[in-house]
């Protein structure tokens, strides 16, 4: 799977709820964006980072990561969300599968992602394999077939901007969480997005002293 998998890290958000740029927040002394990329590199040798802050983030990234300048959609001048950023990154991906990650996943673990990768059935024609919780699909920590690009671009051209709305019209398979309670807790915790100062304050309360 590794040879047929690329990774896209989305770092295009405005960090408005956090009050500071999330990409620069230190997790165990490492900027959050760099840490996310280092985990991605353990799953794929080709990692793209989609951002509107190319120059500001260049120094944060491992050498093997490639920056992609995020562009506004025609006739739009406001932030358009992660779906558009994903499509712009996907245009450059040449592998069959892509691992999509948000940059703000402080509990991201390569071994969990690798276990999830092992579940993917290459023979199934699906748009994505994603973790699913009581809140629905978790689209920013999962695996997509690059063949979904055509339907994704059509959805965006029609004005769609919601990942959940797009996925509702696609064939998606759920990644199975571990039956081991400890491993399952780690898997679910890995989906935690650090969006606010309150979220940041909780990181040290999970027993790993992340901040």
N, C-alpha and C positions, 0 to 999 in steps of 0.2 A: 504493500500500500504506500509506503513512504515515497517510492519513486514516482508514483502517479498522484502525489498530493502536494499542493502548494498551500501557503497560508496567507491570509489577509488580516491585518490588524487595523481596526478603525480607530483613528485618533482625530476625528473632525469635529467633536463636540465643543461647545462653548464654555463648559465647566461653570455655567452661571449659578447653579445651585451650590457648588462647592465654594465659590468665592475665590478660587485660585486654580491655576492650571493643573488638572489631575495628572497629566503626563509627567510632571516634575515631582510629584509627591514621593517621598522616599519610603520604600518598603524594605526593611532590613538593610538600609543604607543604599539601596539601588532605586533610581527613578522608576516609577510604576510602568511607564511605557517601555523602558529598556527591559525590565523584568518580564513583561508580557512577551516581548520579542524573543528573549532568551528561551522561554518555555516553548514558543512556537518553533524555534530552530531545533529543538529536540524531537519534533514531529516531522519536520520538513526542512530541506536544505534551501528552499526558496521562500522567502518571506517578504511580502509587500506591506508597506505602511501607507495608508491613505489618509492624508491630512491637508488642511489649508495652511499649515504652518511648517512648510518644508524646511526653511532655513533655521527656524527656531528649534526644530526637533533633530536636526542632523547630528548634533553632538551627543544625543541621548542613545543613539541606536548602535547595535553591534554592526561590524563592518559588512556582514553578509546580508543585511537587510536593504531593500530598495524602496526609496521614497516615491510616492505618487502624489502629485499635486491635485488636490480635490478642486473641482470646478463647480461654479454655480450652474444650475440648469438655465437654459435660455429663458429670458424674460422674468427670471426670479433673482432677487437680490438679498433674500433672507436665507438663513440656514435651512437645508432641505432634509436633514435627518440621515440616519445610517443606511437606509435602503439605497439611496442614490450613491453614496460613497462606496457601498459594496459593488454596485454595478460598474462604477468607474474602475475599481480594482480588478474586477472579474474580466474586463476587456483585455487585460494583459496576461491573464493566467492561461497557460497552455497545457496544464495537466488535466486529468479526468476529474479529480476531486480537489476541493479547496476547504481548508479549515478556516472558519471565520471566527475572529475573536474581537471583542471590545477591548480597549486598552485599560479599562478600569476594573479588572478582575484580580484583586490582590491575593486570592487564595488559589490561583491557577496552578495546576500540577500536571507536569508532562506525563507521569505514569498513568494518571486517570484518563487523560486524552488518548493515550496509546491503547488502553484497555477498551475505550469506546471505539476507536478505529477498528479494532479487531472484530467488532460486531457487524460492520458494514458488509452487505452482500453486493458485490460488484455486478451481479447478474440482474439485479432488480432495477427497473427503470423508475427511479424516484428523483425528486428534486433535492431532497435533503434527508439526513438522519440527524435528529435533534433531541436533546433532553426535553422532557415535558414534566411540568409540575402542575400543582393545582391552579396556577395562574395562567396556564397555557404553554405554548412552545417557548423555548428559550433560544431565540434566533441568533444571538451574538456569542454563542459558544457551541458551535456545532459544525457539521460537515455538509457540503453542498456539491452536487454534480455541476460541473461548469456548463453542461448542456442546458441548464435552467436559464442561461443568460437571455435567450430570445424572449421567453415569457416575462422575465423580469423587466427588460427594456420596454416591452409593450405595455406592461402595467404602469411603468413610470411615465411613458408618453401619454397615457390616458389620465394622468394626474394623480396616480396612486403614490403614496409616500409611507404607508404603514406596512411594516413587515408582517404583522399578524393577518392583515387583509390579503396580502399577496399569498401568504402560505395557505390561507383558507381555500384557495383555488388550485393548489399544487398537491402532488402526491408526496407525503412526508411520512417517514417512519420514526417511531420513538426509540431512542436509545434506552436500553434497559439498565436501571440502576442495579448496583450490586445487592445480592441477598444478605451480605454480611452487614450488620447494623453499623459497625464502625466505618467501613468503607463507604456505605451509603451516606452517612453523615458528612464525610469528606466530599463526596460527589455533589451533594446538594449545597454544601457551603461554598464550593468552588464557583457556583453560579451567582454569588453575592457581588453586586455592583456597588462600588464606592462612589456615591454621588453627592453626598452632603458632608458638612463638618461633623454631624452626628454619626454618620456611617463611619467616618474616619476614626472617631473616638472609640468605636466599638472594636476596632481591629485587635487591640491588645487584650481583649476580654475573652478570646477564644483559646487561650493557652499556648499560642505560638509566638507571642510578642512581636507581631509584625511591624509595629511602628516604633 
